[in-house]
Amino acid sequence: MALQPGQPVPDFVVPATSHKNVHLRALKGYQVLLYFYPKNHTPACTIETQDFGANYQRFRDRNILVFGVSRDTLDSHERFKREQSLPFELISDHNEALCRIFGVLREKELFGRRIYSLVRSTFLIDETGCLTSAWRDVDARSHVHRILEELERGGTRKTG
């Protein structure tokens, strides 16, 4: 069962760009926004990632750290981060541990084979490590602006 708003997020340590490991427990005192996307260098994922990059300071002004998450390798993430001039780190979830915690994998059939695809989703974790908001199966083009509008209105969406 996928993690739901109001529940504590299990502690995790995951590899990220810039030779860093992201350890949730070490981020207490900050809100953490994890946006899951299917694949580096694809059109929709590039648009979404550029949008997070362009609006990064607006999130930081609200004490929110942003991290992009996909199953791509760290090498692929490093290239993508450099090409897009991203001000935040990208997490490599190659073993799908975070994908399972947040329930973002969906089974589907592709060319007669069953595969698990990553559903574009975003999660906001509060300063104490509890999930406060979940946006699931989002549109890459409007997603970032919808989150910012909700934050500016003083609310967040609990499910989606």
C-alpha positions, 0 to 999 in steps of 0.5 A: 500500500502506498504511503498516505499523507499524515503518515511518517516517511520511513527513513532512507539513504539514497545516492544522488548527484554531486557525489552525495547521499540523501539521508531523510533523517539528516534533512529534519528542519526542512520540508522535502519535495520529491518529484518522481519522473520516468526518464532523463532526457525525454521531452515531458521529463525535461519540461517538468525538470526545467520548471522545477529548476526555474522555480527552485528559489520559490521553493527554497523561500518556503524552506523546501528542498527539491529532489528529482527521482527516477530509476536512471543511473547516476551517470545519466543524472549527472549529464541531465543535471549539467545539461539543464543547469539544475540547482538541486540534486537528482536521486538515482532510485535504481533499486526502486526502493523509493518507488515502492515506499511512495507507490509510484510504479504501475504495471502495464503491458508494452509490446506483449510484455508486462513492465512496471512504469513510473507514474509521474508523482510528487510528494511533500514531506514536512520538517518532522518527516511526515508526508503532508501532500501527494500529487499523483499521476500529474501533468508535466506541463502544469504541475509545478505551477499548481503546487506553487499556487497551492503553497501560496494559498496556504494549503496543500493537496492531500491526495491526487 
